[in-house]
Amino acid sequence: MVLTKSQQTIWERSRAIGSGGQAVVLSDSVCAYLVGRIVHDLGLLNDFPEVPPSLPGLFELQDLSQLTLLVDDPKALFERLVARAKDADTYYACLATLHKARLKYQLITETQPFSTLEQVGPRALLQYGQLSPSALAGLLFWRKWFFDIDNRAGQETGYLFEPIIAYSIGGAPAPAPRSPVKRHRARSKGRQVDCILDKKAYEFKIRVTIAASGQGRWKEELEYPIDCKKSGFVPVLIVLDSTPNPKLRELVRAFERCAGETYIGSAAWAHLESLAGGTMARFLEKYVRGPLDQLLSRAGDQLPEFRVREEGGTIKLALGPEELTIARRESAESEETSGDEMPDDAADEIAG
């Protein structure tokens, strides 16, 4: 079977290196692994004898570089898969985007620099005398490094989460410069929308917290449904965490005043899965909802003992009896980012 233009674009974009010194490229063997993983997920092993039954899952190995599969022609394997299963091309696009994001974040942890004493030293005055100077200096360095990599995790999750959800349900993200939703206070300016689907403008949120990130930002949140309605779209709010709080209730009311739709918690997942169809609903369950549910259900009331040490060019993190090893290396490029809006080209990593 010859790939369609859209499918050819998906294949090429999954392999594109992207931009920035921390971008990643998927090799032939990694692309073949992803196709093989989908073969497993969709129960198609009998039709693909070159895919081993023992192929590890995406979340099974600590060393992501081991997730490979050697076949003669990975693209031909992809062609057979999309011919065999409906929406397999979208499944592959989303899975490739997820894997690239995980590889990129692994690279971030390996290359995120430690701060200098000049950068963090003044903070010592807040706790000076509670620890020895050497111990306090170590605390400042570790605390700043963890803050930096957690900040990057938040950004990378935002860039990943919205597009894969959007494409899973058959829609597409709309970056601000190309968005059909305009700001009602400035009609020449587009508004970034997580997903456009059938004249509906979706806003995806993992949760809505009580703390607002500034009055201006919260005002922006509340004006989103107004902008959508005035632009001819039905505003739809999707919040995966159903934990009630005043901010969530206020946001729901804002959507309801604009004749919008709101789906919270289990209703949100049910709505997404109803739009996704059988194949992509399986992707959402296996690679988004399933991991999040397991994380929440298995988090204990008591935090495990935490230890961290630098040893021979590696960082070793121990949580209870488990250990994560991060091999450190020099960064090819300092990649400082700010803000949490999706980059204009983030959706292009998936779109066909």
C-alpha positions as CSV (number, residue, x, y, z in Angstrom):
1,M,0.0,0.0,0.0
2,V,1.2,3.5,-0.8
3,L,1.0,6.0,2.0
4,T,-1.3,9.0,1.6
5,K,0.2,12.4,1.7
6,S,-1.0,12.9,5.3
7,Q,0.5,9.5,6.4
8,Q,3.8,10.3,4.6
9,T,3.9,13.6,6.5
10,I,3.3,11.8,9.8
11,W,6.1,9.4,9.1
12,E,8.6,12.1,8.1
13,R,7.7,14.4,11.0
14,S,8.2,11.6,13.6
15,R,11.7,11.4,12.4
16,A,12.4,15.1,12.1
17,I,15.0,16.5,14.5
18,G,13.0,19.6,15.4
19,S,14.7,22.8,16.7
20,G,17.0,23.6,19.6
21,G,20.0,21.8,21.1
22,Q,17.7,19.4,23.1
23,A,15.6,18.2,20.2
24,V,15.6,14.5,19.4
25,V,15.4,12.5,16.3
26,L,13.9,9.0,16.0
27,S,16.1,6.4,14.3
28,D,14.8,3.6,12.0
29,S,15.0,1.1,14.8
30,V,13.0,3.4,17.2
31,C,10.3,4.1,14.6
32,A,10.1,0.3,14.0
33,Y,9.8,-0.2,17.8
34,L,6.8,2.2,17.9
35,V,5.1,0.4,15.0
36,G,5.7,-2.9,16.8
37,R,4.4,-1.5,20.0
38,I,1.1,-0.5,18.2
39,V,0.9,-4.0,16.7
40,H,0.9,-5.3,20.3
41,D,-1.5,-2.7,21.6
42,L,-4.0,-3.5,18.8
43,G,-3.7,-7.3,19.1
44,L,-2.3,-7.7,15.5
45,L,0.7,-9.9,16.3
46,N,-0.5,-12.7,14.0
47,D,-0.3,-10.4,11.0
48,F,3.2,-9.1,11.8
49,P,5.5,-12.1,12.3
50,E,8.6,-9.9,12.4
51,V,7.4,-8.2,15.6
52,P,8.6,-10.2,18.7
53,P,6.0,-11.1,21.3
54,S,8.4,-10.0,24.0
55,L,8.7,-6.4,22.9
56,P,8.9,-4.2,26.0
57,G,6.2,-1.6,26.8
58,L,6.8,2.1,26.5
59,F,7.0,2.5,30.2
60,E,8.8,-0.7,31.1
61,L,12.5,0.3,30.8
62,Q,14.4,3.0,32.7
63,D,16.9,3.4,29.8
64,L,14.7,4.7,26.9
65,S,17.5,4.1,24.4
66,Q,16.8,0.4,24.6
67,L,13.3,0.7,23.1
68,T,14.3,-0.3,19.6
69,L,13.4,-3.0,17.0
70,L,15.6,-4.1,14.1
71,V,13.6,-4.8,10.9
72,D,14.6,-4.6,7.2
73,D,12.2,-1.8,6.3
74,P,10.5,0.2,9.1
75,K,8.5,2.3,6.6
76,A,7.1,-0.7,4.9
77,L,6.1,-2.0,8.4
78,F,4.3,1.3,9.0
79,E,2.6,1.1,5.6
80,R,1.2,-2.4,6.4
81,L,0.0,-1.2,9.9
82,V,-2.0,1.8,8.6
83,A,-3.5,-0.5,5.9
84,R,-4.5,-3.0,8.5
85,A,-6.0,-0.8,11.3
86,K,-8.2,2.3,11.2
87,D,-6.6,5.4,12.8
88,A,-3.3,3.6,13.2
89,D,-1.5,6.5,11.6
90,T,-2.9,8.9,14.3
91,Y,-2.0,6.4,16.9
92,Y,1.6,6.3,15.6
93,A,1.8,10.1,15.4
94,C,0.7,10.5,19.0
95,L,2.8,7.6,20.3
96,A,5.9,9.0,18.5
97,T,5.2,12.5,20.0
98,L,5.0,11.0,23.5
99,H,8.2,9.0,23.1
100,K,10.1,12.0,21.7
101,A,8.9,14.1,24.6
102,R,10.2,11.5,27.0
103,L,13.5,11.3,25.3
104,K,13.8,15.0,25.3
105,Y,13.1,15.2,29.0
106,Q,15.6,12.5,29.7
107,L,18.1,14.7,27.8
108,I,17.1,17.7,29.9
109,T,17.8,15.9,33.1
110,E,21.2,14.8,31.8
111,T,22.2,18.3,30.7
112,Q,20.4,20.8,33.0
113,P,23.3,22.8,34.5
114,F,23.8,23.4,38.2
115,S,23.6,27.0,39.3
116,T,26.6,29.0,40.3
117,L,27.1,30.1,43.9
118,E,26.6,33.7,42.7
119,Q,23.1,32.8,41.5
120,V,21.9,31.0,44.6
121,G,24.2,32.3,47.4
122,P,22.0,35.2,48.6
123,R,19.2,32.8,49.4
124,A,21.4,31.3,52.1
125,L,20.5,34.3,54.4
126,L,17.0,32.9,54.9
127,Q,18.4,29.7,56.5
128,Y,21.9,30.6,57.5
129,G,22.8,29.1,60.8
130,Q,20.3,26.2,60.5
131,L,22.9,24.1,58.7
132,S,26.7,24.3,58.4
133,P,27.8,26.5,55.4
134,S,28.8,23.5,53.3
135,A,25.6,21.7,54.0
136,L,23.5,24.8,53.3
137,A,25.4,25.4,50.0
138,G,24.6,21.8,48.9
139,L,20.9,22.3,49.8
140,L,20.8,25.5,47.7
141,F,22.4,23.8,44.7
142,W,20.1,20.7,44.8
143,R,17.0,22.7,45.4
144,K,17.6,25.0,42.5
145,W,18.4,22.1,40.1
146,F,15.2,20.3,41.1
147,F,13.2,23.5,40.6
148,D,14.7,24.0,37.1
149,I,14.0,20.4,35.9
150,D,10.5,20.5,37.4
151,N,9.8,23.8,35.7
152,R,10.9,22.3,32.4
153,A,8.7,19.2,33.1
154,G,5.7,21.5,33.4
155,Q,6.5,23.2,30.1
156,E,7.2,20.0,28.2
157,T,4.0,18.4,29.6
158,G,2.0,21.3,28.3
159,Y,3.5,21.1,24.9
160,L,2.8,17.3,24.8
161,F,-0.5,16.9,26.6
162,E,-2.7,19.3,24.6
163,P,-1.8,18.1,21.0
164,I,-2.0,14.4,21.7
165,I,-5.4,14.8,23.3
166,A,-6.6,17.0,20.4
167,Y,-5.5,14.6,17.7
168,S,-6.8,11.6,19.6
169,I,-10.3,13.0,19.4
170,G,-10.1,14.0,15.8
171,G,-9.5,17.7,16.3
172,A,-6.4,19.9,16.0
173,P,-4.8,22.6,18.2
174,A,-5.0,26.2,17.1
175,P,-1.9,28.3,17.9
176,A,-2.7,32.0,18.5
177,P,-1.4,33.3,15.1
178,R,-3.6,30.8,13.2
179,S,-6.6,30.6,15.6
180,P,-10.1,31.2,14.4
181,V,-11.0,32.3,17.9
182,K,-10.4,36.0,18.3
183,R,-10.1,38.0,21.5
184,H,-13.3,40.1,21.9
185,R,-11.3,43.0,23.3
186,A,-8.9,43.0,20.4
187,R,-10.4,41.3,17.4
188,S,-7.2,41.4,15.4
189,K,-5.6,39.0,17.9
190,G,-6.1,35.3,17.8
191,R,-6.4,33.2,20.9
192,Q,-4.6,29.9,21.4
193,V,-7.1,27.0,21.6
194,D,-6.2,23.5,22.7
195,C,-8.5,21.8,20.2
196,I,-10.9,22.9,17.5
197,L,-13.4,20.2,16.5
198,D,-16.8,20.7,14.8
199,K,-17.2,24.4,15.7
200,K,-16.3,23.6,19.3
201,A,-13.3,25.1,21.0
202,Y,-11.9,22.8,23.7
203,E,-9.9,23.9,26.7
204,F,-8.0,21.0,28.3
205,K,-6.9,21.0,31.9
206,I,-5.4,18.3,34.1
207,R,-6.8,20.2,37.1
208,V,-7.9,23.7,38.2
209,T,-6.1,24.8,41.3
210,I,-7.3,27.1,44.0
211,A,-4.3,29.4,43.6
212,A,-4.6,31.7,40.5
213,S,-1.4,32.7,38.7
214,G,-2.2,36.4,39.0
215,Q,-5.4,38.3,38.5
216,G,-4.6,39.1,34.9
217,R,-4.1,35.4,34.1
218,W,-7.3,34.4,35.8
219,K,-9.2,37.1,34.0
220,E,-7.9,35.6,30.8
221,E,-9.2,32.2,31.8
222,L,-12.7,33.6,32.5
223,E,-12.8,35.4,29.2
224,Y,-12.0,32.3,27.1
225,P,-15.6,31.2,26.8
226,I,-16.6,34.7,25.9
227,D,-14.0,34.9,23.1
228,C,-15.2,31.5,21.8
229,K,-18.9,32.4,21.7
230,K,-18.3,35.7,20.0
231,S,-16.1,33.9,17.4
232,G,-18.9,31.5,16.6
233,F,-17.6,28.5,18.6
234,V,-19.1,26.5,21.4
235,P,-16.7,26.7,24.4
236,V,-16.0,23.3,25.9
237,L,-14.1,22.8,29.2
238,I,-12.4,19.4,29.9
239,V,-10.9,19.0,33.4
240,L,-9.5,15.6,34.2
241,D,-9.2,16.1,38.0
242,S,-12.6,16.3,39.6
243,T,-11.4,17.7,43.0
244,P,-13.8,20.5,43.8
245,N,-12.6,24.0,44.6
246,P,-14.0,27.6,44.2
247,K,-11.9,28.4,41.1
248,L,-13.2,25.3,39.3
249,R,-16.8,26.3,40.2
250,E,-16.2,29.8,39.0
251,L,-14.7,28.6,35.7
252,V,-17.6,26.2,35.1
253,R,-20.1,29.0,35.6
254,A,-18.2,31.2,33.1
255,F,-18.6,28.4,30.5
256,E,-22.2,27.8,31.3
257,R,-23.0,31.5,30.9
258,C,-21.8,31.3,27.4
259,A,-23.9,28.2,26.6
260,G,-20.7,26.1,26.7
261,E,-20.2,22.5,27.8
262,T,-18.2,21.3,30.8
263,Y,-16.9,17.8,31.5
264,I,-15.2,17.1,34.8
265,G,-13.4,13.9,36.1
266,S,-14.9,10.7,34.8
267,A,-17.3,12.6,32.6
268,A,-14.4,14.2,30.9
269,W,-12.7,10.9,30.2
270,A,-16.0,9.4,28.9
271,H,-16.5,12.4,26.6
272,L,-13.0,12.2,25.2
273,E,-13.2,8.4,24.6
274,S,-16.6,8.8,22.9
275,L,-15.0,11.2,20.4
276,A,-11.8,9.2,19.9
277,G,-13.2,6.0,18.5
278,G,-12.0,2.5,19.3
279,T,-8.4,2.7,18.3
280,M,-7.6,6.1,19.8
281,A,-9.7,5.4,22.9
282,R,-7.2,2.6,23.4
283,F,-4.3,5.0,23.1
284,L,-5.9,7.4,25.6
285,E,-6.5,4.6,28.1
286,K,-3.1,3.0,27.8
287,Y,-0.8,6.0,27.5
288,V,-2.7,8.9,29.2
289,R,-5.5,7.9,31.5
290,G,-4.0,4.6,32.7
291,P,-0.7,6.0,33.8
292,L,-2.4,9.0,35.6
293,D,-4.9,6.7,37.3
294,Q,-2.2,4.3,38.5
295,L,-0.1,7.2,39.8
296,L,-3.0,8.7,41.8
297,S,-4.2,5.3,43.1
298,R,-0.8,4.1,44.3
299,A,0.5,7.3,45.9
300,G,0.7,6.5,49.6
301,D,-0.2,8.8,52.5
302,Q,3.5,8.7,53.6
303,L,6.3,9.9,51.4
304,P,9.1,7.4,50.8
305,E,12.6,8.2,52.0
306,F,14.4,10.3,49.5
307,R,18.1,10.4,48.9
308,V,20.2,12.1,46.2
309,R,23.9,12.0,45.4
310,E,26.3,12.8,42.7
311,E,28.7,10.0,41.9
312,G,31.2,9.5,39.1
313,G,29.4,11.7,36.5
314,T,26.0,10.5,37.4
315,I,23.1,11.6,39.7
316,K,21.5,8.9,41.7
317,L,18.0,9.4,43.1
318,A,16.8,6.9,45.6
319,L,13.1,6.7,46.7
320,G,12.6,4.0,49.3
321,P,14.1,0.8,47.8
322,E,14.1,2.1,44.2
323,E,16.9,4.1,42.4
324,L,17.0,6.2,39.3
325,T,20.3,6.9,37.7
326,I,20.9,10.0,35.5
327,A,24.0,10.0,33.4
328,R,25.3,13.6,33.2
329,R,26.8,15.2,30.1
330,E,27.5,18.6,28.7
331,S,24.6,20.5,27.1
332,A,25.1,21.4,23.4
333,E,22.9,24.5,23.9
334,S,21.5,26.4,26.8
335,E,17.8,26.2,26.2
336,E,16.0,28.5,28.7
337,T,12.3,28.8,28.1
338,S,9.6,30.8,29.8
339,G,5.9,30.9,29.9
340,D,3.5,27.9,29.5
341,E,1.8,28.6,26.2
342,M,2.2,26.0,23.5
343,P,4.8,27.0,20.9
344,D,3.3,27.9,17.5
345,D,4.9,24.8,15.9
346,A,4.2,22.3,18.7
347,A,1.1,20.9,16.9
348,D,3.1,20.4,13.7
349,E,5.0,17.5,15.5
350,I,1.8,15.5,15.1
351,A,-0.3,17.0,12.3
352,G,-0.3,15.3,9.0
